[in-house]
Amino acid sequence: MPKIKVLPVYPEFPVTFWSFKYAVEYVGKKSSMPPTGLATVVAMLPSQKFDVHRIVDLNVESLTDEQIKSSDLIFTSSMIVQEGSHNEVIDRAHFYGKKVVAGGPFPTSYWERNRKADHVVAGEAEITLGPFLEDLLSGNARERYDEKDLLRGGRVSVEVRKNGKPIITGTPVPRWDLVDLEKYFSAAIQYSRGCPFDCDFCDITKLYGREPRTKTPGQMINEFEALRNRGFSGDVFIVDDNFIGNSSNLRKFLPVVIDWQERNNYPFSFFTEASMNLAWDSNKDILEDMVKAGFSQVFLGIESVDEEVLKNMKKQQNVRMNPLEAVRRIQEAGLEVTGGFIVGNDGDRKDVFDNLYKFIQEAGIVIPMPGLLTALNGTDLYKRLEREGRLRGDSMGNNTHHLGFNFEPKLDEEFLISGYVGLLERLFNPKNYYERCRVLQDRLGKSIGGRKIGWSDVSAFGKSVKRQLFARGGLEYSKHLISAAITSPRQFPKAVTQAIKLDHFGKLTRATSDVYNYREHTESLYRRFRLGAKRIVKRRSDEIHRLSEIASSILHKAERRYETLHDDFKSDAFEYLESLRNRVNELADSLRKRYSSA
């Protein structure tokens, strides 16, 4: 029997906060990181039964018709925000009569929105992939494979914890031979799954449980070596949702990393995500060892600086220590802190935006990620809002630089959205951004290792000067680089990187602001049409035919303004244009009927 030819396809991300689309261009890269999950899943396919083609990542290349036609089966892995591209892949595959196997967080959490896929292999592949492959080879593959169903049916062949989650000590090294790592700014690997905390808005514990499971130190060294053997060096993102969730195992792992890094002259600079308890006295040894191991940055879920809000979202780990002191302690140890913040919580007060801005500036968090609260399917927040009748629909997966809620917030929605846009504009104003850079520079402790400077970095600096020196914020840009060169020459490459990242965040923010202003523009046009239409009807003359002329003029102005918006953000504004069209046409029809019957 011939092998089944599998084509792994990774759907495209829209431009988002963490895509760094506009920043990676400076260093000649196509995307920030490769599809590690998909590369890991295809490593689980038995080579004697499956012929796995090279991974097609739509974030770095196009999918050709020939690639689809030359395959038997297409595998995809998607997050919620990739839904649009995910569906396009399925449609193209079906056009050529190919079936699609969908996995990842999106198909797992939103089964009903994935009915297009021929087979959904939900949950963790260690449990669900094996039974699917068994049925596929026997010609009896089902539409959906779910962890709980397979556990109840006794079809799970791997060792699982009491909570039904698999141990991951047998998870294979990703198939990096199927990925061109040269196209990516950083690599990405996974050490653990799960989180001991249970924040009400977070779906991590729903997907992976509250018992953090880790790979062994030996497994991780094999993953490091696999990257090095492919010629990769530089930034490595450890993609755990809470790297320090299993502190006992981590304490055994970090010394192994330190030893490996020292023996190999620190080829990697690590960054990851962790909970705020990293700053506690009880975790001082972990913090110190992370720095010794070559970690340079950590993302913290700070979320709010209001203690009551934190308690309401069940984020008790954030109230034990003053958040400003926690951030400062981690920075002084040698790790740059990036942080997530949420706006739109039930307990938020009207000073929420000023308080967040003040905190972020004082804390020296150069890259803050403020977002509007979104209710994800399966979370405690989602269930509560559903019970309260406040849920409007499902999340589209992006809560940053996005203007809307999928539920009814308690504070005035217009206040929240306008305040959010204003917060983004303040945070990514060059003067304010570079002020945070200076705070961090003065506070950041010494790190070990670090990314080696190469020709691409020199080229990036040249592009940065050309694009940013004479652009908006050019004066602040030059002051930032000159200050770094004089006061801390060793940190000059970091200063250039910070400037390049601002270009990315600045573009996102300006595009978001333009979309917000476009909404106001459409509202203004509608008001003008309504007033003009009422004047015509009031005169009760033959001018009623002019309603169509006025409507066409109003819509033409809206369409022209729409075309000036950033291409990557037009979809966010399209609903405002469509709403204007519908309301103008409905009002015009209503007035015509009223005049005709009079």
Sequence and secondary structure as in RCSB ss.txt:
>XXXX:A:sequence
MPKIKVLPVYPEFPVTFWSFKYAVEYVGKKSSMPPTGLATVVAMLPSQKFDVHRIVDLNVESLTDEQIKSSDLIF
TSSMIVQEGSHNEVIDRAHFYGKKVVAGGPFPTSYWERNRKADHVVAGEAEITLGPFLEDLLSGNARERYDEKDL
LRGGRVSVEVRKNGKPIITGTPVPRWDLVDLEKYFSAAIQYSRGCPFDCDFCDITKLYGREPRTKTPGQMINEFE
ALRNRGFSGDVFIVDDNFIGNSSNLRKFLPVVIDWQERNNYPFSFFTEASMNLAWDSNKDILEDMVKAGFSQVFL
GIESVDEEVLKNMKKQQNVRMNPLEAVRRIQEAGLEVTGGFIVGNDGDRKDVFDNLYKFIQEAGIVIPMPGLLTA
LNGTDLYKRLEREGRLRGDSMGNNTHHLGFNFEPKLDEEFLISGYVGLLERLFNPKNYYERCRVLQDRLGKSIGG
RKIGWSDVSAFGKSVKRQLFARGGLEYSKHLISAAITSPRQFPKAVTQAIKLDHFGKLTRATSDVYNYREHTESL
YRRFRLGAKRIVKRRSDEIHRLSEIASSILHKAERRYETLHDDFKSDAFEYLESLRNRVNELADSLRKRYSSA
>XXXX:A:secstr
   EEEEEEE    S GGG HHHHGGGT SBSS  HHHHHHHTTS TTTEEE   EETTTS   HHHHHT SEEE
EE  GGGHHHHHHHHHHHHHTT EEEEESHHHHH GGGGTTSSEEE S HHHHHHHHHHHHHHT   SEE HHHH
HHTT   S B TTS B  TT     GGGS GGGBSSEEE  EE  S   TT  HHHHH SS EE  HHHHHHHHH
HHHHTT  EEEEE  S TTSSHHHHHHHHHHHHHHHHHTT  EEEEEEE GGGGSGGGHHHHHHHHHTTEEEEEE
EEE S HHHHHHTT GGGTSS HHHHHHHHHHHT EEEEEEEE  TT  TTHHHHHHHHHHHHT SSEEEEE   
 TTSHHHHHHHHTT B S   S  SS    SB  SS HHHHHHHHHHHHHHHTSHHHHHHHHHHHHHH    SS 
    HHHHHHHHHHHHHHTTSTTHHHHHHHHHHHHHH GGGHHHHHHHHHHHHHHHHHHHHHHHHHHHHHHHHHH
HHHHHHHHHHHHHHTSGGGGHHHHHHHHHHHHHHHHHHTS GGGHHHHHHHHHHHHHHHHHHHHHHHHHHHH 
